[in-house]
């Protein structure tokens, strides 16, 4: 045998030859590919249910200039749509 051939531990190989990622189970029982993905999902939910609605609510303050009110409304709606879409896409 050739001495330059590396020895591969079979526990490090998945179906396609790549190392299988570690899984993270959240307190609610959902399984994620990593802890970082779990925390990213929590931030996305905060954006959808907290940040976006606050921006939309602030856009209705009559004391603010109209261009700022429009900008706050658009950013609030975009935040909800973008992060909601990414949350659903990641959960599939």
Secondary structure, DSSP 8 states (H G I E B T S, - for coil): --TTS----GGG--TTSS-----EE-TTS-EES-HHHHHHHHHHHHIIIIIHHHHHHHTT-TTS-HHHHHHHHHHHHHHHHHHHHHHHHHH-
